[in-house]
Amino acid sequence: MAGKGTPATALLVKKKVAHELHSYEHDPRHESYGAEAAEILGLDAERVFKTLVAEVDGKLVVGVVPITGQLDLKALAAAVGGKRGRMADAGAAQRATGYVLGGISPLGHRSRLPVVIDATVERFDSVFCSAGRRGLEVELAPAELIRLAAATVADIRA
């Protein structure tokens, strides 16, 4: 792997999970990190997942949904047994995960956070998500993503 690894890539290597890294030159003017990855890497956008940090009843929770959809905060809250969800403060999300916005991976967080992945993840043989840095995506089997993230799978796509 070229460049410095990330906590996400270190976890994948440590757990001996089959994966493939895909890097590209991130353009800071691009509006959407996920859409940029799909366009540049020539990927089916339904297979590219974005990682969003929300706050459910005062606790941070990670929601992972396809870039073609939005995060349903009410469904995310229900998936973790909560009542109310809202997007987390950017600073809190970055501190808890150890990643910068646009590079937040569902794997290798600084703090242990509940992760909920949208059920559409199970439609594919492999999916893409951030490997922990802008311009770096990881491709892996959905079952491995779910296992490594200790994730709950639920319908959280709006």
Sequence and secondary structure as in RCSB ss.txt:
>XXXX:A:sequence
MAGKGTPATALLVKKKVAHELHSYEHDPRHESYGAEAAEILGLDAERVFKTLVAEVDGKLVVGVVPITGQLDLKA
LAAAVGGKRGRMADAGAAQRATGYVLGGISPLGHRSRLPVVIDATVERFDSVFCSAGRRGLEVELAPAELIRLAA
ATVADIRA
>XXXX:A:secstr
  S   HHHHHHHHTT  EEEEE    TT S HHHHHHHHHT  GGGBEEEEEEEETTEEEEEEEETTS B HHH
HHHHTT S EEE  HHHHHHHHSS TT   SSS SS   EEEEGGGGGSS EEEEEEETTEEEEE HHHHHHHTT
 EEE  B 
